[in-house]
Amino acid sequence: MATPARPKGKGSGRSGRQPKEDSQRGKRLRATAAVLAPELFPEEETAGFAPRSAPALREPADEAESPRGGVSKQALKFVLGVLLLPVAFILTGGFLGTFKQSVQDGLLAQRSFGCLAAGILLFAILFALVPRRFLMLAYVFGHEVTHAIWVKFFGGKVADQFHVSLEGGHVLTDRVNTWIVLSPYFFPIYSILSGTLYGVLLLSGWVIDLMNGRAGLYPAIASFQWIFLVVIGCTLAFHLAFTFLLVTKSQPDLHYGGTFFSLTVIYLINLLIITGLLLGTSALGLWGLYGDCLWKSAELFIFLCGQLWVWGAEGIDALRAAIGK
């Protein structure tokens, strides 16, 4: 497959031979390549920056590099991804069982769920009507902001070459790790910003009412909770839709820590977010039901493992018998 053309502009691509000093400047977080529209969003590379006042930074070791006589990090992460599969199975069963039972108990009639569903429907309409390039631009912006936020979480520095455009985007940083690279795929930045804003408004209303000695502002703000839920539904659907579209196109970010491990982590964290939203917004008191569903899912997993063991043993015995004849 031909490699898409690199975008022109400041720090956005490489042509010819790369100067040696570039390889000594850390790594740049990979931009959101427009794998949905390669002609608009060419694939970005990985570079880096070093503060002018600081000495040249040592380039981080590649994830696939293995120590002498040791095992590569990607191999270890693959094993970890395999070990996370039972967790994914149990959590998936717990969520599906809880959702199914809560629907039967009247979840669809709740206002909170209706608002979330309305937000998801709103995104579906926008996805169908708004040109994909504009939605992708919004996603690229949120993608790069998320990278920058997680760099700060890990004590890193972000250069001022933050760039987002219809040709792609990038953010320069002095450090890269698996969580920083994968953060846009499990950290719904627009949903979190919306929730933070609503929480700040509620807290401000509560403090003002407390200072005034009467309740008035807080209940007024709380009455707009339905708008908040619509926004959460829309932004979360936006995050999940573009995350799914990108990971199915083999986004280069996934290769940093190993594709299998990356997909497992992305799936688990997004599943936990959806489950938490279901449990937190429902008025049915689903925590007990969720615990029961988790237990049943764990029992089912153990049963299936036992069956696989029996079938495997029978298959080996049959193979030995056939070879002995």
PyMOL commands that set and color helices and strands:
alter all, ss='L'
color gray80, all
select helices_A, chain A and resi 20-24+73-104+107-109+111-129+132-153+178-186+189-212+217-222+225-247+252-255+259-281+287-324
alter helices_A, ss='H'
color red, helices_A
select strands_A, chain A and resi 28-29+163-165+168-172
alter strands_A, ss='S'
color yellow, strands_A
deselect
rebuild
show_as cartoon
